[in-house]
Amino acid sequence: MPLQDLPFMSLQGSMLSQSNGVNKRKSRDFLCQGLKCECTPTDLIQQCSPRHKYQRLLTKGKENEVNHFVLARRPRKKESTSAGISWDHLPDELLLRIYFCLPLQDLLRISVVCKRWHRLAFDESLWHSVDLDGLTHMGPALQQVLKTGVCRLRCPRAFVEELQLKGIGPLQIVEMDLSNSIIPTSALESIMCNCKLLKYLSLEGLQLSDNILNCLAKNHNLLQLSLNGCSMFSAPALADVLKSCSRIEQLNVSWCSFNNDHVKSVVHNLSPTVTELNLSGYRESLTLDDVKVLVERCPQIQTLDLSDSTLLTADSFPVLKQLKNLQHLSLSRCYHIHLAALIDLGKMFPALRLLDAFGLVQDSQLPSLKKDMPHVSINSRPFSSIARPTPASKLIGFPSDCTMWNRKCRLRFRL
């Protein structure tokens, strides 16, 4: 066929389809040589004609004409596969283990993701011990924490509004610190009435009631109790607590709004298991007869604080001598005890290691007293730590201690 009669597009497509590769270059050279002739063979032209792919594009969309019916199917897209595992496929046990490593703020954030995460975020295994110290709006947070089955709760210096704990059931609290908090008596009653497993409790500086003490008396496993600075309860209610809680080892009832009846309720109902007792601050209420009853009932006392008892004199030393295990004695500001009488304490109490005599010994007299009692540390403990969850620091400027009975809480609110 003459060259001018050949389709131009077919020739151009055949030339472009054979532009790559060594074999294709040879074919192109052969084509160029053949086309130089006037009469190019038909077989050669058909061999170099465009492939069916180009023809298929030209007929695209015409599959369903009258005389032709073609089943066309689009190529399936490759699904994108991810190498990780969905959170929804993880079991609850594994998610709880992950949540256990989260701080309090992050645990609250993930609780709003979905219903399942909300249920797991408030599982009681995660809320075993909580520290809410520093939280401003304590009421709603405390109410929510109590519903999680918390066992160790620390929220000193808290401001708590009214609480709605109806239908919450018995609480699982074993250790609780509400020291120096501002909390209504009715709210405190609603908490204490649901507690029967308490072992460590501090209500320092709170206004109580007889109903609160009656609820407290149901905690028969109580080991440490701090009521220093408390008020608004009667002597019989205090006596019922000391009778029912017969396992108390540390008791702090210093500087309460006590009269003579309150002091006698303490010394006449103390359990023999008491080893540390703080009965300081009763200038005109604590007498020598009370000390005698105290020593007879609690012969295992190791730490005794009778500071600010102005009625005590050196006559109380022979009575205290019966305490064979006494290691720490506090007689600060007992002004009727003279310095000369303190010198004999080293011989009368061979097990004594700590002596607090603030207000009785001047700084100039302290070296001579230490010389007479070399095995006794004098005025080294300005603050009492009896039954207190977080003892005051002995050094000014020392970072605050956030422990509660020598252990920190796992979930802690941070500003």
Secondary structure in CASP SS format (residue, H / E / C, confidence):
PFRMAT SS
TARGET T0000
AUTHOR 0000-0000-0000
METHOD secondary structure of the structure
MODEL  1
M C 1.00
P C 1.00
L H 1.00
Q H 1.00
D H 1.00
L C 1.00
P C 1.00
F H 1.00
M H 1.00
S H 1.00
L H 1.00
Q H 1.00
G H 1.00
S H 1.00
M H 1.00
L H 1.00
S H 1.00
Q C 1.00
S C 1.00
N C 1.00
G C 1.00
V H 1.00
N H 1.00
K H 1.00
R H 1.00
K H 1.00
S H 1.00
R H 1.00
D H 1.00
F H 1.00
L H 1.00
C H 1.00
Q H 1.00
G H 1.00
L H 1.00
K C 1.00
C C 1.00
E C 1.00
C C 1.00
T C 1.00
P C 1.00
T H 1.00
D H 1.00
L H 1.00
I H 1.00
Q H 1.00
Q H 1.00
C C 1.00
S C 1.00
P C 1.00
R C 1.00
H H 1.00
K H 1.00
Y H 1.00
Q H 1.00
R H 1.00
L H 1.00
L H 1.00
T C 1.00
K C 1.00
G C 1.00
K C 1.00
E C 1.00
N C 1.00
E C 1.00
V C 1.00
N C 1.00
H C 1.00
F C 1.00
V C 1.00
L C 1.00
A C 1.00
R C 1.00
R C 1.00
P C 1.00
R C 1.00
K C 1.00
K C 1.00
E C 1.00
S C 1.00
T C 1.00
S C 1.00
A C 1.00
G C 1.00
I C 1.00
S C 1.00
W H 1.00
D H 1.00
H H 1.00
L C 1.00
P C 1.00
D H 1.00
E H 1.00
L H 1.00
L H 1.00
L H 1.00
R H 1.00
I H 1.00
Y H 1.00
F C 1.00
C C 1.00
L C 1.00
P C 1.00
L H 1.00
Q H 1.00
D H 1.00
L H 1.00
L H 1.00
R H 1.00
I H 1.00
S C 1.00
V C 1.00
V C 1.00
C C 1.00
K H 1.00
R H 1.00
W H 1.00
H H 1.00
R H 1.00
L H 1.00
A H 1.00
F C 1.00
D C 1.00
E C 1.00
S C 1.00
L C 1.00
W C 1.00
H C 1.00
S E 1.00
V E 1.00
D E 1.00
L C 1.00
D C 1.00
G C 1.00
L C 1.00
T C 1.00
H C 1.00
M H 1.00
G H 1.00
P H 1.00
A H 1.00
L H 1.00
Q H 1.00
Q H 1.00
V H 1.00
L H 1.00
K H 1.00
T C 1.00
G C 1.00
V C 1.00
C C 1.00
R E 1.00
L E 1.00
R E 1.00
C C 1.00
P C 1.00
R C 1.00
A C 1.00
F E 1.00
V C 1.00
E C 1.00
E C 1.00
L C 1.00
Q C 1.00
L C 1.00
K C 1.00
G C 1.00
I C 1.00
G C 1.00
P C 1.00
L E 1.00
Q C 1.00
I C 1.00
V C 1.00
E E 1.00
M E 1.00
D E 1.00
L C 1.00
S C 1.00
N C 1.00
S C 1.00
I E 1.00
I C 1.00
P C 1.00
T H 1.00
S H 1.00
A H 1.00
L H 1.00
E H 1.00
S H 1.00
I H 1.00
M H 1.00
C C 1.00
N C 1.00
C E 1.00
K C 1.00
L C 1.00
L C 1.00
K C 1.00
Y E 1.00
L E 1.00
S E 1.00
L C 1.00
E C 1.00
G C 1.00
L C 1.00
Q E 1.00
L C 1.00
S C 1.00
D H 1.00
N H 1.00
I H 1.00
L H 1.00
N H 1.00
C H 1.00
L H 1.00
A C 1.00
K C 1.00
N C 1.00
H C 1.00
N C 1.00
L C 1.00
L C 1.00
Q E 1.00
L E 1.00
S E 1.00
L C 1.00
N C 1.00
G C 1.00
C C 1.00
S E 1.00
M C 1.00
F C 1.00
S C 1.00
A H 1.00
P H 1.00
A H 1.00
L H 1.00
A H 1.00
D H 1.00
V H 1.00
L H 1.00
K H 1.00
S H 1.00
C C 1.00
S C 1.00
R C 1.00
I C 1.00
E C 1.00
Q E 1.00
L E 1.00
N E 1.00
V C 1.00
S C 1.00
W C 1.00
C C 1.00
S C 1.00
F C 1.00
N C 1.00
N H 1.00
D H 1.00
H H 1.00
V H 1.00
K H 1.00
S H 1.00
V H 1.00
V H 1.00
H H 1.00
N H 1.00
L C 1.00
S C 1.00
P C 1.00
T C 1.00
V C 1.00
T C 1.00
E E 1.00
L E 1.00
N E 1.00
L C 1.00
S C 1.00
G C 1.00
Y C 1.00
R C 1.00
E C 1.00
S C 1.00
L C 1.00
T C 1.00
L H 1.00
D H 1.00
D H 1.00
V H 1.00
K H 1.00
V H 1.00
L H 1.00
V H 1.00
E H 1.00
R H 1.00
C C 1.00
P C 1.00
Q C 1.00
I C 1.00
Q C 1.00
T E 1.00
L E 1.00
D E 1.00
L C 1.00
S C 1.00
D C 1.00
S C 1.00
T C 1.00
L C 1.00
L C 1.00
T C 1.00
A C 1.00
D C 1.00
S H 1.00
F H 1.00
P H 1.00
V H 1.00
L H 1.00
K C 1.00
Q C 1.00
L C 1.00
K C 1.00
N C 1.00
L C 1.00
Q C 1.00
H E 1.00
L E 1.00
S E 1.00
L C 1.00
S C 1.00
R C 1.00
C C 1.00
Y C 1.00
H C 1.00
I C 1.00
H C 1.00
L H 1.00
A H 1.00
A H 1.00
L H 1.00
I H 1.00
D C 1.00
L H 1.00
G H 1.00
K H 1.00
M H 1.00
F C 1.00
P C 1.00
A C 1.00
L C 1.00
R C 1.00
L E 1.00
L E 1.00
D E 1.00
A C 1.00
F C 1.00
G C 1.00
L C 1.00
V C 1.00
Q C 1.00
D C 1.00
S C 1.00
Q C 1.00
L H 1.00
P H 1.00
S H 1.00
L H 1.00
K H 1.00
K H 1.00
D H 1.00
M C 1.00
P C 1.00
H C 1.00
V C 1.00
S E 1.00
I E 1.00
N C 1.00
S C 1.00
R C 1.00
P C 1.00
F C 1.00
S C 1.00
S C 1.00
I C 1.00
A C 1.00
R C 1.00
P C 1.00
T C 1.00
P C 1.00
A C 1.00
S C 1.00
K C 1.00
L C 1.00
I C 1.00
G C 1.00
F C 1.00
P C 1.00
S C 1.00
D C 1.00
C C 1.00
T C 1.00
M E 1.00
W C 1.00
N C 1.00
R E 1.00
K C 1.00
C C 1.00
R C 1.00
L E 1.00
R E 1.00
F C 1.00
R C 1.00
L C 1.00
END
